[in-house]
Amino acid sequence: MRARVLIRPKAGILDPQGQAVERALPALGFTGVSEVHVGRLVELEVQDESQLPAMCERLLANPLIEEYEIQTGHTAAWGERASEEGTAA
C-alpha cells in the first residue's frame, strides 16, 4: 500500500525555513502570503499500514517538535500534483 507522511513543525515551534520563505516571496513579487511552514514529505510502500504511526513516532518525525499526517490509498498516489496550468509530474 502506498503511503505519504507529511511532517511539519508544531504550532508555536520556531520554523526558520518557513520564515525565510515567507520573507523571500514578497521580494519575488508574490503578495498576500503568510503563515508559511516548511516540512517534509515521506513517500513509502508498506504492507501493513497499522505500523505507520509507530514509524512516525520512532523515526520519521520528532514528536516533541513536529506533527505528522498519514495519507494512504488514493490520496497517496504518486505523481498526482495539480497546478493552475494542469497536472505536473
Residue pairs with C-beta under 8 A, 6 or more apart in sequence:
1 45
1 46
1 47
1 49
1 72
1 73
2 43
2 44
2 45
2 72
2 73
2 76
2 77
2 78
3 43
3 44
3 45
3 46
3 49
3 52
3 70
3 71
3 72
3 76
4 41
4 42
4 43
4 70
4 71
4 72
4 75
4 76
5 41
5 42
5 44
5 52
5 55
5 56
5 60
5 61
5 68
5 69
5 70
5 71
6 39
6 40
6 41
6 68
6 69
6 71
7 39
7 40
7 41
7 42
7 56
7 60
7 61
7 66
7 67
7 68
8 37
8 38
8 39
8 40
8 66
8 67
8 68
9 15
9 18
9 37
9 39
9 65
9 66
9 67
10 65
10 66
10 67
13 65
13 66
15 36
15 37
15 38
17 38
18 36
18 37
18 38
19 36
21 36
21 38
22 33
22 34
22 35
22 36
25 33
25 36
26 33
39 66
42 60
43 76
43 78
46 52
49 70
49 72
52 70
52 72
53 70
56 63
56 68
56 70
57 63
60 68
61 67
61 68
79 89
80 87
81 87
81 88
81 89
82 88
